[in-house]
Amino acid sequence: MSPPSFELLDGTTIPWLAWGNGSGDAHKAAFVCGKQALEAGIRHIDTAQLYETEEATGLVVSQSPVPRNEIYITSKISCLPGDVSIPLDQVRDSVADSVRKLGSVPDLFIIHNPFVAAPGELKALWRILEELKSEGKLKSLGVSNFRVQDLEAVLEGARYKPVVNQIEYHPYTLVHLDPVLELQAKHGIRTESFGPLTPILRHATGGPLRPVLEKIAERLTASTGKKVELATVLLLWTRAQGVVAVTTSGNEKRIKALAEVSNLPDLLEQSEIEEITRVGRTIHFRHYTEHMENNFPLPNLPNGL
């Protein structure tokens, strides 16, 4: 059974849950863990030039019995080593190198952050990607870590709008992201969430959301007769927002659990979804601060620590 998908503004569809190989053991063992992810039933792999896992991803896909057209691959154009912006005259070769390593054109190709382009060159970088899409050398195009000003830069006169903006999205970033999400909604740009489990994995105490998630997990455990983790509740909340979740693990048992979550029905009650949102909006906490907190005003909220 294929996991549920969301439609993107270019008419394509994207599986709502992705396994990423950008950090931890999933990064160190991208081939082995990627193979486990596909065997478990996950059908969306998220990689990037920066991770140096595109080649491993390509091998996983080419050696899998799962047909290529049933696997969704996301990759990203990243800064050069040392966080150096990529010169515009190197973009086409950079994309071609990604396609070569992956063994096929990725279903979604993303600008990893707005600083991949040198100051004043973001629109020009987007135009090159648009040209490659028009030439059939790329498919869907997206962005990541884009603030309002970055989205406006690529949207002005765009031939193709970004279909996604992949950002750190979870209940504790909602207030800060309000203007970004408002602009995305106006243009039909879907949100992808990396770090969707940050409130329980990276916040020192879990903040005010932890008891809410525990209460919901207890109800679901009782009603389903199977132990429901806090992570499952957060991921189902993410899906209920219409947001693609990009998460990771290098543990086979955990990878199998993620695959199970990807196929779960809508177990959360509307009141529970609303409570998670309401409580999340009382805190501002972000783990990855280097892009979205650069020249983008923070909300006047406590961090819950």
N, C-alpha and C positions, 0 to 999 in steps of 0.2 A: 504493500500500500504506500503510495506517495504521500509525503507530508503535505498539509495544507499550504497553499500559496496565496500571495497577494498580487493583484494586477498593478503594473507600473504604467506611467502615463504614455509610454510608447507602444502600449498594447501587449507587451510581453508579461510573463508572470515570474515571480521569484519565491522560492520556498521560504516560509516565514522564519525558519530557524537554520542558522549556519554554524558549522564547526570551523573555527579559525585556527591557524597554525602560526600565530605571531608571537606567542610568549610561552614561557614555562616548558614543561616536558613535551607539549604538543609541538613546540618549535624545535626542540632538540631531536625529536623522533618523528618528524613530519610525515615520513613515508609510512612507518609502522602504524602510527596513530591515525593517519588519513585512511589507510586500508581498513582499520578497525571501524572508523566512522561510516564508511560506505557499507561494510558488512553488517553493521548494526541497523542501517536503514536511513541514515542521514544522507541528504541529496544536495547539500549546498556546502561548498568548501570556499573559505575566504582566505586569500593569500595576498602577498604584496612584494614588490621589488625589495623593499626595506627588510623584509623578513628573511630573504634569501631562501625561500621555500618553494618558489615557483617550479623549479625542476622536479623536486620531490612530489609536488602536487600533480604535475604532468605524468610522472611515472605511476602514481597511485591510480589515476584515471585510465591510463592506457593499459594497465595490467588488471583492471577490474572487470569482472563479468557484467557489471552494470553498463548498459549502453551509454555512450557519451551524451546523447541527447536527453538522458534522464538525470544527468548530473549538472548542477548549476555551479559555475566557477566565477568567482569574483577576484579580480586582481587590481593592483593600484600602481600608478606611476609615483615614485617617491623621490625625495631629494637625493642628490649624489652623496657619497661618503663625506662625513663632516658636516652634515646638514646644509650642504651647498645647493642652492637653487639650480635647476637644470637649464642650460642654455637652450633657447628655442630651436637652434639648428641641430640639437641632439635628440629632440623629442621623437621624431619618427624612428630613428634607430633604436631608441630606448623601448618603444612600444613593440617593434619587431622582435627585439630580444626577449621580451616577455612572452610573446606568442610562440617563439621558438622553444623556450624552456617549458612552457605549458603544453606544447604539442598540439594546440588548437587555439582558436580565438576565444578568449574568455567571454562569458555571457554578459558580464558587467565589468567595465573598466573605469576606475575611479581616480581622480586627483587626490592623493593621500592627505594633503593639507594645502591651504592657500599659499604657503611659503615654498612649495615645490617650484613655483614660478618666482622669478626675480621681481622686485617691486615694480609695479606698473605693467607687468607682462602676463597677468593672469588671464585676461581676455584673449590675448594672442595664443596662449597655451591652449585654451578651450577651443579656439578656432581650428587649431591643428588637429585636435581630437575629433572635431566635427568633420573635418575633411577626410580623416581616416575612416570614420563611420560612413560617410557618403561613398567612399571608395570600396566599401565592403570589408575593410581591414579591421574594423571594430564593430561591436554590436551596441548594446546599451551603454550609455555614458552616465557617470555619476560623480559626486564630489564627497569629501569627507572633512570634518572639522571646519566647515565653512560657517562663518558668522554672517550677519545680515549684509555687511558691506561686500563680502566675498560673493555671496549669492547674487547680489545686485549687479556686480561686475560681469558675471558670466551670463546673466539673464538678459541684459540689455542687447537687443538685436540678435539674440541667439537663434541659430538655425535649429538646434536641438536643445531642449531644456535638460538639465540634469534630472535623471529619473529618481535618484536618491541623494540624501545627504546622510552619510554615516558619521554619527556623533556619539559622545558619551551621553546616553539617554537612560534615565531611571527616575524614580520619584523624587530624588533629592536634587535633580538638575532642572526640574520642570519650570520653576519661576524664572531662572536665568535664561532658559531657552524660549520663553514666551514669544519674543519678537522674531526669532528664527522660525519657530513652528508656525507662526501666523503667516509669514511670507511664503513658507513652503506650502501651506494649505491653499493660499491664493493661486499658486502655480501648479498644484497637483504633484508636488515633489514628496515622495514617501520618505519617512525617517527610517534609518537603520540604526540600531543601538549596539555599540560595542560597550563592554563593561556593564551589561544590564543587571548583573548580580552584585555590583559595587556596594549597595547598602548593607549586604550581609557578609561580603567577603573582604571589603577594604575599609569600611567604617569601623573604628575601634570598638564601639559598643553596639552598633546596629541602629542607634538612635531611636526615636519614637516609633519608627516603623516596625521594629522587631516584634514587639508584643502583638501588633496587628497581624503580622504575617504568621506568627505562632498560633494565634486564635483561628485563623482561616485554615492553616495546615491541619490543626486538630480536628476541625469540622470535616475536612475532606478525607482525612484518615478514617474517621468514624463512618462516613457515608460510603466510602469506596471499599473499606475493609483492607486497604493497603497503605503502608506508610507513605505519607506525602511530605516531601521536604519543603523548606522555606524557598529554596531555589525554584522549585516547580511553581509555587504561587507567584513569585516575581516574574517568571517567564510567561505564565499565562496572563498576568496583568499586562505585560508588554505586548503580547499578541492582541489582547482586547483593545489596545490603543491603535491597532492597525500598524504596528511597528515591527520591522524585521529584527530579530534578536541574533546577534553574532556573539557566541560564547565559545569557550574552549575547555579542553581537558586533555591531559596526557595519560589518564587512567582509564583502562579499558572498561572497567565496571561503570565509571562515571559517563563515559562515552555512550555506553548502552542505555544508561538512564536518560541521557539527553535525547537519544533517538526515540525512546518511549514517550517523553514529554512532547516531542514534535508532533506526535499523532494523537495526543489527548483531545477529547472534546472540550467544549467551553464549560469548565467546572465551576468557575467563579460566579457568584451572584452579583447582580448589578450594584447592590449596596456595598459589597466588598471591594469591587473595582473602584467605586467612588471614594470609599474610606482610605484605600491605599493612596489614591491621588491627593486627597485632602490633607492627609498627614504628611505625605512627602513634600507638599508645598510649604510646610512650616520650617523646612531646613534647606540650607544650601551646602552641598558637599560634592566635590568633584575630585576624582583621583588623578585624571590626566589633565593637568592645568596648562600645559605649555602652549596650546593653540587657542582654545576657546576662552581663556581668561586673559588673552593678549589684546588690548585695545577693544574690549567688549565689557562694559560696566557690569559689576557684580551686584546682585540683589542685597538689600540690607536685611539679611537673615542670619540667625545663628547656624553654626555647623553641627550642632548636636553632640559635640565631643565633651 
